[in-house]
Amino acid sequence: MGAAQSIKTSLYSKMANAEAAFRNLHQDLLDGCKTGDQKAQFKIYKLYYKAMYNTSLRIVNDTMEAEDIMQESFLSAFEKIDTYSGTVSFGAWLKRIVINRSLDALSRRKAIFEDIELHVGIRDESSEETVRKEELDVKVEEVKDAINRLPDGYRIILSLYLLEGYDHDEIAEILNISSSTSRSQLSRAKQKLIAEMKKR
């Protein structure tokens, strides 16, 4: 029992050290950004720009607009980097800025959810797991392409949930809807996605 406890303690210690290393991996660059060091800012930009561009592109579905949003998001992040508390990874903090700016840009073009009925309390009783796995068992790129062909509302909910990895509570906060609405919209969006993929 003592040996098992020792192994367990050692494992937890290694995990904690790995977590700390991950959190502080680019801390020197972030500290440089806080002092306005342009070299540090450029290095941070090079580390994150591609992922942030892809995040925006999945929402706005327009390459030039995604590029603009990504650039603006970095400028905004560097301007308010003092507000970054370190409670989440810098990448997660930056991604939230990108998502919010992307949604703002989209809402300026048209209402985000004009393609989906938005009524708080509507519940789709079908389980998310009812979407048959084999119907989505295709190449990731094909799924992404099919998502890009969907109306904005469906594309956003699928991108946030499936591609960005947000849960329903986080999506509810981002889109200012209830968690149950997020679940029902995701269910409808998955059905629409399957229909879109069957067309092809």
Secondary structure as GFF3:
##gff-version 3
##sequence-region A 1 200
A	DSSP	alpha_helix	2	23	.	.	.	ID=ss1
A	DSSP	alpha_helix	27	34	.	.	.	ID=ss2
A	DSSP	alpha_helix	38	60	.	.	.	ID=ss3
A	DSSP	alpha_helix	63	79	.	.	.	ID=ss4
A	DSSP	three_ten_helix	81	83	.	.	.	ID=ss5
A	DSSP	alpha_helix	90	109	.	.	.	ID=ss6
A	DSSP	three_ten_helix	128	130	.	.	.	ID=ss7
A	DSSP	three_ten_helix	133	136	.	.	.	ID=ss8
A	DSSP	alpha_helix	140	148	.	.	.	ID=ss9
A	DSSP	alpha_helix	152	158	.	.	.	ID=ss10
A	DSSP	pi_helix	159	163	.	.	.	ID=ss11
A	DSSP	alpha_helix	168	175	.	.	.	ID=ss12
A	DSSP	alpha_helix	179	199	.	.	.	ID=ss13
###
